[in-house]
Amino acid sequence: MLKSFNTKLLPFVLGLALAGCATLASTGDGCALPDLSEDELWQLEPESASGAANFSAQTVVPKIAKSQLIELVASKTNLNKLEAGQAIDALLESMGGELAKGNSIGLPGFGTLRVSYTKARVGRNPRTGATIQIAASSHLALKTAITLKDQLPKTNPYADPPVSPPAPLPAPTAP
C-alpha cells in the first residue's frame, strides 16, 4: 500500500473510487478502494477529459535498448559487436554535434531530423491562475520519409482491443 501519497494522483484515485463504488453499489456489495501500488496508480490515465471515472492502463510499447541495436547492426553487417557499437557511437556523436550546430540531418528512407524552436511566452498556472513566464526552448523534430511512413502500422499493434459497449437493457414489460 502507499506509504506516502502524491497529490497529483488524487483525481485518478477519486475517479477509480467513484467508478468502483458505482459498480459495487449497483450490485449491493459495498464500496472499497482498489489496492494498487503507487507505480500502478501512475500508469493509469483518463480515457477522456470529460469522463473523470473512466480510466485504463497505459499501453506499454516495447523499446529496443542500445545493446539490442548493436546486435541488430552486427547481424546485418560483417562487423562484430564491438565494431558495431563503435559505429553507432560515432554516428550518434556526429548527429548530435551537427544538430547542436543547428544543422538538419537528412536520412533518405528514414526522414529528416531538425531542431525546432519555441519562443518564450506568457502562460497561466492552471492550479492558481497566476500568470507565468514560459522560457524559450528547443526540441528535436523528425519529418518521417514517405517510404518509412508507408511501412508503419496504421493502428497501434500494442493497444488493447476495443471493448464493445454493454448490451442494451431489455424494454420494461407492462404488468
Buried (B, 14 or more C-beta within 10 A) or exposed (E): EEEEEEEEBEEBBEBBBEBBBEEEEEEEEEEEEEEBEBEEBBBBEBEEEEEBBEBEEEEEEEEEEEEEEBBEBBEEEEBEEEBBBEBBEEEEEEBEEBBEEEEEBEEEEEBBBBBEEEEEEEEEEEEEEEEEEEEEEEEEEBEEBEEBEEEEEEEEEEEEEEEEEEEEEEEEEEE
